[in-house]
């Protein structure tokens, strides 16, 4: 039996490894700072940004391992397919940054250094421009109105009357029972009229719902709930 060890690292030089890992680190760090700078919502996660940097470097390392060997590529796909992620991505934009970090890592690992650098810079510039000029923004601020009413009684007509008075449009989102069926909680997505205050809406709704709890969530389009 042959127990000789084979060292396959000779397929790429130490310089290739250093350049690929260093460049993927630098570009992934730039992506992380761009993400932090353009982040709008309240659910900013430092660990997520650190993960972007780590992912970029890991993918670069994987690409160095795979090289042009098709068998290694399929074996790595099989090994990585067992990985399961439980954390839900709170914002669809975060997925784009993950793919960007992976793409930069792949380009660095495949030793397309110019492509990685130019691609990262161009895409980051596009992201910053979209952030600065607020592209595709819909200048409509909506609110969520949460109303609790005693179960077994119909308060819908009274609630609708108040919503017609204070909002320009409203839509029933969901209805559910809480506290063992003692209360019914109703959610409406509304757009308040100009000049109206959320406090006035809350007071009017409480008058129609026997003083039960009323909550108005403003700016829910840009806030993670």
Backbone as CSV, one residue per row, in Angstrom:
resi,resn,N_x,N_y,N_z,CA_x,CA_y,CA_z,C_x,C_y,C_z
1,UNK,0.830,-1.198,0.000,0.000,0.000,0.000,0.873,1.261,0.000
2,UNK,0.438,2.272,-0.717,1.196,3.506,-0.831,0.628,4.543,0.140
3,UNK,1.471,4.909,1.119,1.027,5.866,2.127,1.624,7.253,1.908
4,UNK,2.150,7.490,0.722,2.740,8.795,0.432,1.657,9.876,0.390
5,UNK,1.955,11.003,0.994,1.025,12.138,0.985,1.263,12.986,-0.244
6,UNK,0.185,13.445,-0.826,0.276,14.319,-1.986,-0.052,15.755,-1.582
7,UNK,0.819,16.647,-1.898,0.615,18.068,-1.643,0.185,18.724,-2.954
8,UNK,-1.094,19.158,-2.995,-1.645,19.707,-4.225,-1.615,21.231,-4.273
9,UNK,-1.037,21.837,-3.254,-1.021,23.299,-3.233,-0.142,23.887,-4.319
10,UNK,0.653,23.041,-4.961,1.521,23.536,-6.013,0.786,23.992,-7.252
11,UNK,-0.521,23.723,-7.300,-1.291,24.177,-8.454,-1.450,25.692,-8.471
12,UNK,-1.208,26.336,-7.331,-1.180,27.798,-7.287,-0.067,28.220,-6.333
13,UNK,0.458,29.406,-6.548,1.591,29.882,-5.758,1.118,30.547,-4.477
14,UNK,2.075,30.754,-3.578,1.769,31.458,-2.336,1.296,32.882,-2.647
15,UNK,1.889,33.471,-3.669,1.472,34.826,-4.061,0.010,34.847,-4.480
16,UNK,-0.424,33.800,-5.227,-1.828,33.724,-5.638,-2.744,33.684,-4.417
17,UNK,-2.360,32.901,-3.418,-3.182,32.772,-2.215,-3.254,34.109,-1.470
18,UNK,-2.097,34.730,-1.295,-2.045,35.992,-0.552,-2.848,37.075,-1.271
19,UNK,-2.659,37.192,-2.574,-3.356,38.227,-3.332,-4.865,37.978,-3.317
20,UNK,-5.269,36.727,-3.539,-6.702,36.407,-3.571,-7.364,36.680,-2.232
21,UNK,-6.731,36.244,-1.143,-7.330,36.457,0.173,-7.309,37.931,0.565
22,UNK,-6.200,38.614,0.277,-6.104,40.029,0.645,-7.095,40.873,-0.151
23,UNK,-7.168,40.618,-1.457,-8.071,41.410,-2.292,-9.529,41.142,-1.924
24,UNK,-9.877,39.874,-1.662,-11.255,39.567,-1.265,-11.587,40.218,0.072
25,UNK,-10.609,40.274,0.981,-10.831,40.939,2.268,-11.072,42.431,2.071
26,UNK,-10.219,43.065,1.268,-10.341,44.511,1.055,-11.665,44.858,0.383
27,UNK,-11.993,44.128,-0.687,-13.223,44.434,-1.415,-14.461,44.104,-0.587
28,UNK,-14.428,43.019,0.172,-15.562,42.670,1.030,-15.734,43.695,2.145
29,UNK,-14.615,44.234,2.635,-14.694,45.287,3.648,-15.326,46.550,3.069
30,UNK,-14.954,46.886,1.841,-15.582,48.028,1.172,-17.086,47.807,1.045
31,UNK,-17.470,46.595,0.648,-18.895,46.266,0.529,-19.592,46.426,1.885
32,UNK,-18.919,45.982,2.955,-19.493,46.116,4.290,-19.714,47.562,4.686
33,UNK,-18.741,48.440,4.381,-18.900,49.856,4.698,-20.001,50.497,3.840
34,UNK,-20.099,50.078,2.582,-21.172,50.596,1.728,-22.530,50.167,2.276
35,UNK,-22.619,48.925,2.735,-23.873,48.441,3.322,-24.237,49.271,4.556
36,UNK,-23.248,49.504,5.433,-23.515,50.280,6.647,-23.922,51.706,6.317
37,UNK,-23.277,52.294,5.336,-23.565,53.686,4.970,-24.951,53.835,4.363
38,UNK,-25.390,52.852,3.587,-26.666,52.961,2.878,-27.807,52.278,3.618
39,UNK,-27.553,51.775,4.812,-28.606,51.064,5.555,-29.589,52.067,6.145
40,UNK,-30.876,51.848,5.941,-31.912,52.777,6.389,-32.671,52.262,7.604
41,UNK,-32.926,50.979,7.681,-33.829,50.456,8.696,-33.155,50.373,10.062
42,UNK,-33.949,50.031,11.063,-33.459,49.998,12.441,-32.801,48.675,12.799
43,UNK,-32.888,47.678,11.947,-32.400,46.343,12.283,-30.978,46.123,11.793
44,UNK,-30.108,47.122,11.974,-28.718,46.968,11.566,-28.040,45.914,12.432
45,UNK,-27.269,45.027,11.783,-26.595,43.944,12.489,-25.105,43.980,12.169
46,UNK,-24.304,44.198,13.195,-22.855,44.199,13.010,-22.363,42.824,12.572
47,UNK,-22.950,41.774,13.139,-22.524,40.421,12.783,-22.818,40.110,11.317
48,UNK,-23.910,40.682,10.775,-24.214,40.460,9.360,-23.133,41.071,8.476
49,UNK,-22.683,42.291,8.799,-21.649,42.945,7.998,-20.341,42.176,8.109
50,UNK,-20.015,41.708,9.306,-18.821,40.888,9.458,-18.927,39.593,8.664
51,UNK,-20.138,39.051,8.588,-20.356,37.839,7.806,-20.108,38.084,6.321
52,UNK,-20.458,39.273,5.826,-20.188,39.589,4.420,-18.692,39.482,4.117
53,UNK,-17.869,40.016,5.019,-16.420,39.958,4.823,-15.936,38.509,4.868
54,UNK,-16.445,37.763,5.847,-16.033,36.362,5.985,-16.453,35.550,4.766
55,UNK,-17.686,35.768,4.294,-18.184,35.028,3.135,-17.313,35.299,1.912
56,UNK,-16.965,36.553,1.696,-16.126,36.885,0.548,-14.800,36.151,0.582
57,UNK,-14.162,36.095,1.746,-12.872,35.423,1.868,-13.009,33.906,1.755
58,UNK,-14.080,33.361,2.336,-14.285,31.910,2.266,-14.539,31.464,0.835
59,UNK,-15.352,32.221,0.113,-15.631,31.855,-1.283,-14.355,31.942,-2.116
60,UNK,-13.519,32.939,-1.839,-12.235,33.018,-2.543,-11.383,31.788,-2.270
61,UNK,-11.370,31.345,-1.018,-10.622,30.144,-0.660,-11.189,28.907,-1.359
62,UNK,-12.526,28.820,-1.397,-13.164,27.681,-2.065,-12.812,27.649,-3.543
63,UNK,-12.819,28.823,-4.166,-12.482,28.875,-5.589,-11.038,28.473,-5.837
64,UNK,-10.135,28.789,-4.913,-8.751,28.328,-5.045,-8.670,26.808,-4.930
65,UNK,-9.464,26.245,-4.035,-9.484,24.787,-3.874,-10.042,24.120,-5.116
66,UNK,-11.144,24.671,-5.637,-11.794,24.047,-6.796,-10.920,24.167,-8.027
67,UNK,-10.401,25.374,-8.280,-9.607,25.587,-9.485,-10.420,25.256,-10.723
68,UNK,-9.850,24.462,-11.575,-10.544,24.014,-12.788,-10.918,22.550,-12.711
69,UNK,-10.893,21.984,-11.501,-11.180,20.560,-11.307,-12.680,20.371,-11.124
70,UNK,-13.310,19.724,-12.090,-14.770,19.547,-12.054,-15.190,18.629,-10.924
71,UNK,-14.389,17.596,-10.646,-14.733,16.650,-9.579,-14.765,17.351,-8.227
72,UNK,-13.788,18.231,-7.962,-13.768,18.976,-6.699,-14.973,19.905,-6.592
73,UNK,-15.349,20.503,-7.712,-16.500,21.406,-7.708,-17.758,20.674,-7.284
74,UNK,-18.012,19.501,-7.859,-19.214,18.741,-7.505,-19.148,18.229,-6.070
75,UNK,-17.957,17.840,-5.611,-17.844,17.350,-4.239,-18.102,18.467,-3.234
76,UNK,-17.645,19.698,-3.550,-17.898,20.824,-2.661,-19.373,21.217,-2.649
77,UNK,-20.015,21.130,-3.806,-21.453,21.408,-3.860,-22.208,20.426,-2.976
78,UNK,-21.833,19.156,-3.043,-22.487,18.143,-2.195,-22.237,18.383,-0.722
79,UNK,-21.010,18.782,-0.377,-20.694,19.032,1.025,-21.418,20.257,1.555
80,UNK,-21.476,21.318,0.766,-22.122,22.553,1.213,-23.639,22.465,1.213
81,UNK,-24.195,21.492,0.497,-25.652,21.373,0.432,-26.257,20.948,1.767
82,UNK,-25.431,20.414,2.675,-25.960,19.989,3.977,-26.080,21.166,4.935
83,UNK,-25.539,22.327,4.568,-25.597,23.495,5.442,-26.990,24.100,5.375
84,UNK,-27.570,24.367,6.522,-28.895,24.978,6.599,-28.806,26.252,7.435
85,UNK,-29.435,27.320,6.934,-29.434,28.586,7.640,-30.825,28.829,8.209
86,UNK,-30.880,29.074,9.511,-32.154,29.269,10.204,-32.571,30.727,10.296
87,UNK,-31.631,31.642,10.209,-31.959,33.060,10.362,-32.629,33.591,9.104
88,UNK,-33.779,34.220,9.282,-34.481,34.806,8.141,-33.848,36.147,7.786
89,UNK,-33.724,36.412,6.505,-33.206,37.694,6.041,-34.319,38.717,6.166
90,UNK,-34.081,39.773,6.949,-35.133,40.746,7.243,-35.419,41.674,6.073
91,UNK,-34.435,41.867,5.215,-34.596,42.813,4.117,-34.074,42.165,2.842
92,UNK,-34.843,42.272,1.756,-34.434,41.653,0.497,-33.109,42.221,-0.003
93,UNK,-32.835,43.471,0.326,-31.585,44.108,-0.077,-30.372,43.386,0.495
94,UNK,-30.531,42.798,1.688,-29.424,42.071,2.312,-28.982,40.884,1.459
95,UNK,-29.939,40.255,0.780,-29.601,39.117,-0.080,-28.668,39.563,-1.201
96,UNK,-28.925,40.735,-1.748,-28.070,41.249,-2.812,-26.637,41.445,-2.349
97,UNK,-26.456,41.924,-1.119,-25.101,42.102,-0.602,-24.405,40.754,-0.384
98,UNK,-25.163,39.755,0.018,-24.570,38.422,0.170,-24.071,37.907,-1.170
99,UNK,-24.896,38.036,-2.208,-24.482,37.585,-3.533,-23.308,38.409,-4.055
100,UNK,-23.281,39.697,-3.732,-22.164,40.536,-4.167,-20.865,40.076,-3.521
101,UNK,-20.900,39.813,-2.212,-19.702,39.323,-1.528,-19.256,37.977,-2.095
102,UNK,-20.213,37.103,-2.404,-19.872,35.804,-2.985,-19.255,35.964,-4.372
103,UNK,-19.834,36.854,-5.180,-19.312,37.062,-6.531,-17.895,37.611,-6.496
104,UNK,-17.641,38.563,-5.584,-16.295,39.122,-5.461,-15.324,38.045,-4.988
105,UNK,-15.751,37.231,-4.054,-14.902,36.132,-3.591,-14.594,35.143,-4.698
106,UNK,-15.594,34.822,-5.506,-15.379,33.899,-6.626,-14.391,34.484,-7.628
107,UNK,-14.530,35.775,-7.932,-13.625,36.403,-8.886,-12.191,36.426,-8.356
108,UNK,-12.041,36.721,-7.057,-10.694,36.724,-6.473,-10.101,35.322,-6.449
109,UNK,-10.931,34.327,-6.051,-10.432,32.957,-6.001,-10.084,32.402,-7.361
110,UNK,-10.808,32.837,-8.384,-10.504,32.413,-9.753,-9.380,33.232,-10.373
111,UNK,-8.837,34.184,-9.599,-7.712,35.037,-9.995,-8.063,36.006,-11.122
112,UNK,-9.332,36.418,-11.156,-9.756,37.512,-12.026,-9.707,38.797,-11.187
113,UNK,-8.508,39.243,-10.871,-8.346,40.325,-9.910,-8.919,41.647,-10.432
114,UNK,-8.643,41.957,-11.687,-9.163,43.207,-12.253,-10.683,43.194,-12.289
115,UNK,-11.261,42.056,-12.688,-12.718,41.930,-12.721,-13.301,42.125,-11.332
116,UNK,-12.671,41.527,-10.312,-13.174,41.657,-8.944,-13.138,43.106,-8.486
117,UNK,-12.013,43.790,-8.731,-11.874,45.172,-8.270,-12.835,46.100,-8.993
118,UNK,-12.869,46.010,-10.322,-13.745,46.888,-11.100,-15.211,46.606,-10.794
119,UNK,-15.554,45.326,-10.722,-16.946,44.956,-10.436,-17.398,45.458,-9.076
120,UNK,-16.545,45.308,-8.052,-16.911,45.769,-6.716,-17.090,47.281,-6.686
121,UNK,-16.173,48.003,-7.311,-16.248,49.463,-7.306,-17.499,49.952,-8.036
122,UNK,-17.758,49.395,-9.214,-18.903,49.838,-10.017,-20.213,49.571,-9.277
123,UNK,-20.358,48.374,-8.742,-21.615,48.022,-8.066,-21.786,48.851,-6.800
124,UNK,-20.707,49.062,-6.046,-20.804,49.885,-4.830,-21.173,51.319,-5.181
125,UNK,-20.627,51.849,-6.264,-20.981,53.202,-6.694,-22.461,53.277,-7.050
126,UNK,-22.964,52.269,-7.746,-24.382,52.233,-8.094,-25.248,52.208,-6.837
127,UNK,-24.846,51.417,-5.838,-25.610,51.334,-4.593,-25.643,52.684,-3.886
128,UNK,-24.489,53.354,-3.816,-24.423,54.661,-3.152,-25.256,55.689,-3.908
129,UNK,-25.214,55.668,-5.236,-26.000,56.612,-6.035,-27.488,56.393,-5.800
130,UNK,-27.928,55.126,-5.794,-29.341,54.844,-5.529,-29.746,55.316,-4.150
131,UNK,-28.829,55.171,-3.181,-29.122,55.618,-1.823,-29.197,57.140,-1.750
132,UNK,-28.226,57.822,-2.365,-28.161,59.280,-2.297,-29.362,59.933,-2.965
133,UNK,-29.746,59.425,-4.133,-30.834,60.044,-4.900,-32.183,59.370,-4.654
134,UNK,-32.189,58.409,-3.731,-33.441,57.778,-3.291,-34.250,57.236,-4.466
135,UNK,-33.576,56.463,-5.314,-34.231,55.919,-6.501,-35.398,55.012,-6.130
136,UNK,-36.432,55.046,-6.966,-37.593,54.147,-6.885,-38.386,54.311,-5.589
137,UNK,-38.207,55.432,-4.909,-38.956,55.649,-3.665,-40.406,55.957,-3.991
138,UNK,-41.291,55.435,-3.190,-42.713,55.728,-3.304,-43.072,56.689,-2.173
139,UNK,-43.370,57.927,-2.528,-43.603,58.951,-1.522,-45.001,58.862,-0.931
140,UNK,-45.294,57.704,-0.411,-46.573,57.487,0.254,-46.283,56.831,1.600
141,UNK,-46.583,57.549,2.667,-46.362,57.001,3.995,-47.659,56.407,4.514
142,UNK,-47.596,55.161,4.818,-48.776,54.470,5.339,-48.572,54.147,6.813
143,UNK,-49.673,53.892,7.465,-49.649,53.524,8.875,-50.403,52.215,9.066
144,UNK,-50.074,51.549,10.146,-50.824,50.368,10.554,-51.600,50.728,11.813
145,UNK,-52.890,50.492,11.796,-53.742,50.752,12.953,-54.160,49.416,13.541
146,UNK,-53.825,49.236,14.824,-54.176,47.997,15.526,-55.223,48.332,16.576
147,UNK,-56.388,47.713,16.450,-57.516,48.011,17.331,-57.947,46.734,18.037
148,UNK,-58.107,46.831,19.357,-58.618,45.709,20.144,-60.059,46.020,20.559
149,UNK,-60.933,45.054,20.323,-62.347,45.236,20.665,-62.827,44.000,21.405
150,UNK,-63.836,44.141,22.274,-64.388,42.971,22.963,-64.976,41.976,21.964
151,UNK,-64.724,40.706,22.211,-65.226,39.669,21.309,-66.741,39.552,21.423
152,UNK,-67.376,39.152,20.350,-68.808,38.915,20.342,-69.639,40.118,19.976
153,UNK,-69.013,41.283,19.807,-69.755,42.480,19.420,-69.193,43.025,18.109
154,UNK,-70.041,43.631,17.321,-69.644,44.151,16.012,-69.313,45.640,16.122
155,UNK,-68.007,45.930,16.082,-67.549,47.320,16.138,-67.061,47.804,14.774
156,UNK,-67.211,46.989,13.740,-66.614,47.306,12.440,-67.168,48.595,11.849
157,UNK,-68.481,48.827,11.994,-69.063,50.032,11.399,-68.540,51.294,12.088
158,UNK,-68.401,51.262,13.417,-67.875,52.412,14.136,-66.419,52.679,13.782
159,UNK,-65.639,51.612,13.643,-64.236,51.773,13.260,-64.131,52.352,11.862
160,UNK,-64.965,51.861,10.940,-64.932,52.370,9.569,-65.298,53.859,9.514
161,UNK,-66.268,54.256,10.338,-66.658,55.671,10.354,-65.477,56.563,10.759
162,UNK,-64.730,56.128,11.766,-63.571,56.907,12.221,-62.482,56.915,11.159
163,UNK,-62.249,55.766,10.540,-61.208,55.693,9.528,-61.552,56.550,8.308
164,UNK,-62.816,56.596,7.941,-63.243,57.440,6.819,-62.986,58.912,7.143
165,UNK,-63.158,59.290,8.420,-62.989,60.679,8.815,-61.506,61.099,8.825
166,UNK,-60.634,60.194,9.257,-59.239,60.580,9.470,-58.273,60.070,8.385
167,UNK,-58.707,59.170,7.542,-57.789,58.595,6.552,-58.329,58.784,5.141
168,UNK,-57.413,58.830,4.178,-57.811,58.941,2.776,-58.041,57.570,2.156
169,UNK,-57.443,56.546,2.735,-57.687,55.167,2.284,-57.343,54.222,3.419
170,UNK,-58.035,53.109,3.473,-57.732,52.105,4.496,-58.117,50.727,3.964
171,UNK,-57.459,49.722,4.522,-57.689,48.342,4.078,-57.538,47.403,5.266
172,UNK,-58.482,46.508,5.444,-58.401,45.513,6.509,-57.307,44.501,6.171
173,UNK,-56.356,44.328,7.091,-55.226,43.426,6.855,-55.464,42.060,7.500
174,UNK,-55.849,42.059,8.775,-56.059,40.772,9.457,-56.947,40.966,10.672
175,UNK,-57.549,39.864,11.099,-58.370,39.825,12.303,-58.024,38.560,13.071
176,UNK,-57.766,38.714,14.378,-57.435,37.537,15.179,-57.934,37.735,16.604
177,UNK,-58.159,36.613,17.284,-58.597,36.659,18.672,-57.386,36.565,19.592
178,UNK,-57.446,37.274,20.710,-56.369,37.256,21.693,-56.962,37.089,23.085
179,UNK,-56.083,36.849,24.057,-56.476,36.675,25.459,-57.555,35.615,25.618
180,UNK,-57.301,34.482,24.996,-58.225,33.357,25.129,-59.579,33.582,24.514
181,UNK,-59.652,34.463,23.526,-60.919,34.741,22.860,-61.711,35.863,23.467
182,UNK,-61.155,36.519,24.512,-61.892,37.610,25.162,-61.887,38.871,24.315
183,UNK,-60.837,39.058,23.496,-60.726,40.245,22.663,-60.468,39.843,21.222
184,UNK,-60.840,40.719,20.326,-60.533,40.566,18.910,-59.613,41.700,18.500
185,UNK,-58.502,41.354,17.851,-57.534,42.358,17.413,-57.619,42.496,15.894
186,UNK,-57.832,43.738,15.455,-58.035,44.018,14.032,-56.916,44.940,13.554
187,UNK,-56.331,44.593,12.412,-55.260,45.396,11.824,-55.756,46.036,10.524
188,UNK,-55.496,47.335,10.392,-55.802,48.066,9.166,-54.533,48.734,8.654
189,UNK,-54.328,48.697,7.345,-53.307,49.518,6.702,-54.001,50.776,6.199
190,UNK,-53.537,51.949,6.648,-54.237,53.193,6.342,-53.252,54.229,5.805
191,UNK,-53.792,55.244,5.180,-53.043,56.429,4.781,-53.782,57.626,5.343
192,UNK,-53.160,58.279,6.312,-53.848,59.357,7.013,-53.930,60.613,6.158
193,UNK,-54.996,61.368,6.363,-55.185,62.623,5.643,-54.181,63.664,6.132
194,UNK,-53.851,64.588,5.260,-52.940,65.662,5.636,-53.552,66.520,6.740
195,UNK,-52.717,66.839,7.727,-53.179,67.674,8.820,-53.766,66.918,9.985
196,UNK,-53.961,65.603,9.842,-54.503,64.806,10.941,-53.362,64.228,11.771
197,UNK,-53.599,64.065,13.058,-52.599,63.544,13.976,-52.983,62.137,14.425
198,UNK,-51.984,61.262,14.585,-52.293,59.910,15.056,-53.006,59.892,16.398
199,UNK,-52.682,60.876,17.280,-53.341,60.921,18.588,-54.840,61.135,18.477
200,UNK,-55.259,61.980,17.530,-56.700,62.205,17.331,-57.384,60.930,16.850
201,UNK,-56.712,60.196,15.967,-57.288,58.937,15.484,-57.430,57.933,16.611
202,UNK,-56.413,57.853,17.465,-56.458,56.914,18.593,-57.606,57.264,19.533
203,UNK,-57.754,58.554,19.854,-58.821,58.977,20.767,-60.197,58.664,20.201
204,UNK,-60.395,58.938,18.930,-61.702,58.675,18.308,-62.007,57.189,18.257
205,UNK,-61.004,56.376,17.984,-61.239,54.933,17.935,-61.554,54.380,19.320
206,UNK,-60.897,54.893,20.347,-61.179,54.407,21.702,-62.590,54.758,22.139
207,UNK,-63.102,55.862,21.653,-64.491,56.228,21.974,-65.472,55.233,21.363
208,UNK,-65.090,54.632,20.234,-65.991,53.684,19.555,-65.767,52.241,19.989
209,UNK,-64.693,51.981,20.752,-64.366,50.587,21.100,-64.318,50.355,22.603
210,UNK,-65.117,51.108,23.330,-65.231,50.955,24.786,-63.900,51.143,25.502
211,UNK,-63.073,52.032,24.985,-61.808,52.346,25.652,-60.735,51.297,25.534
212,UNK,-60.896,50.355,24.623,-59.874,49.319,24.449,-58.613,49.906,23.810
213,UNK,-57.561,49.121,23.857,-56.261,49.601,23.387,-56.266,49.804,21.865
214,UNK,-55.707,50.944,21.436,-55.552,51.272,20.020,-54.095,51.683,19.791
215,UNK,-53.473,51.130,18.757,-52.076,51.430,18.447,-51.969,51.858,16.992
216,UNK,-51.212,52.942,16.755,-50.940,53.409,15.399,-49.439,53.305,15.165
217,UNK,-49.044,52.493,14.201,-47.643,52.313,13.830,-47.371,53.142,12.585
218,UNK,-46.520,54.151,12.709,-46.235,55.027,11.577,-44.930,54.630,10.923
219,UNK,-44.850,54.843,9.607,-43.625,54.579,8.867,-43.275,53.116,8.809
220,UNK,-44.269,52.213,8.796,-43.942,50.796,8.809,-43.319,50.324,7.504
221,UNK,-43.430,51.138,6.428,-42.807,50.760,5.151,-41.294,50.750,5.246
222,UNK,-40.719,51.548,6.134,-39.267,51.636,6.244,-38.752,51.163,7.578
223,UNK,-39.617,50.523,8.376,-39.203,50.042,9.694,-39.485,48.554,9.785
224,UNK,-38.510,47.791,10.307,-38.687,46.353,10.480,-39.475,46.099,11.754
225,UNK,-40.549,45.351,11.617,-41.395,45.062,12.782,-41.201,43.621,13.209
